[in-house]
Amino acid sequence: MKIKVTSVYVDDQEKALRFYTEVLGFAKKSDFSNGPYRWLTVASPEEPNGTELQLALNDNPAAKTYQQAMFQQNQHAAMFYTDDVKSDYERIKSRGAEFTIPPTNVPGSTIAVLKDSCGNLIQLTQLARY
C-alpha cells in the first residue's frame, strides 16, 4: 500500500490554494467540481507524482469543530519536511506567513510552526544530521 492523498480542512479553498501555492510553493495538482463539492489538491514540485494534500472545505459541523479544536490545542494539521528550515522560514515569512514558532532546535530536528491562513498550524521539520 501507498499513501497517495491526505487532507487538511480549510475554511476557504481559494484562500488555501493561494497560500499553499504562492506562499509555501506547492503546485496545484487536481481541481474539479461536482455540484457544490470541489476536489482540490496540491503536491510538492519536488515530487509532483508523490503524495497529494487535499484542501478540503470544512463545510460540515464535525469538520469545523475538529479543525478549530486542533488549532486551539496547538496541534499541527500537517508536517512538511525540508532540507533547510531556516531558508524556508525566511522565504515563507517574506511572503507574508505568520509563524508561531521560529526555527527552533528540538531533539533530533529543527522545527518552525506557521499559520496557514485557513485555520491550521503547519510544522516545518528539518531532521538533524549526525
N, C-alpha and C positions, 0 to 999 in steps of 0.2 A: 504494500500500500504506500501511497504518497500523499502528502498534504499539498493540495493544489490551490485551495481558496480558504481564507479565514476572513472574519468580518469584524468591523468596528461599527458601532452605532453612531450616527451623526445627526445633528438637528437640522441640517440644511445640506443637501447633496451638492448643490452648485458651489456653495462656500467651501465645502470639504474638498471638492475636486480642485478648486483654485489653490487651496492650501497644500494639499498633498502633491500637486504637480509644480506649482510656481514657487512655493516656499521650500518644501522638502526635496523636490527634484524627481519625484516618481513620474512615470509615464502612464497616461490613460490606456487601459487595456480593453475593457468592454464597456459599452454604454448603449443599452437598448431598453425600450419601454414596452409594457403590455398593459394598456389601460393606465390606471394611476400608479402601477408598480414600475419602478426603474431599477434595473440591474446595472450597477456601476462599479467597476474595479480599476485599480491601479497596480502597477508592478514596478520593480526596480529596473532601471535601464541597464544595470549591470547583469541582470538575469531576466531578460524580457519574457522568457518562457518558464520562469520559475513561479514561485507561489504568488498568487494574486491576493490583494487586500480589497475586500468588498466594502464599499462605503454605503452601509445600509441605513436607510432612513428610520429613525426611532419613532415612527408614527403610530405605534401601539403603546398602550399604557405600561405594559410589562417591560418593553424595551427602554422606554424613557426612564422608568423607575430604576432599572438596573444601571443604565448609563449614569444617571445622577448620583446614585449610591456609590458607585465605583469612584467617581470623581471626588465626592465629598470625603471618602476614606483614603484619598491619595493613592489609589490603586491604578496601575497603568493599564490602558486598554490594549497597548501593543508595545513591543520592544523591537527596535531595529539595531542591527549590528553594523559597526563601522570600523574601518582601519585607522581612523584619525578623528576621534570625538571632538578634540579641541578645534580642529579646522572646520568640521561640520557645524559645530556650535557657532563659530564666528560667521560662517556663510548663512546659516539659517536665521541667526539673530539679525544680521544685516538686512534680511528680507522681511523683518517685522515680527518674527515669532517671539512669544513671551516664554521665557524659561522660568521654571520654579526652582530648579537646581542647576547651577552652572557645572561645568566639568569638575567632577569630584572623584578622587581616588577612594575606592572601596576594596575590600579584599577580593583579589582576582580580576579586577577590572576598573575602568574609569567610566563613569556614567554622567549623563546630563538628562534632565527631565523638562519637557516643554508642554504647553497647552496647544492643542491642535486647532483652536478657534471654533470647534464644533462640539465641545462638551467632553473632551477626553484629555487624559495625560498620556504622553508618549515618552518612553525611555530610549535614549541612545546609549549603546554599550560598546565599549572597546575592550576586548579581552587583554589582560596583562600578558606580556611576553617575558617569559622567564629564561 
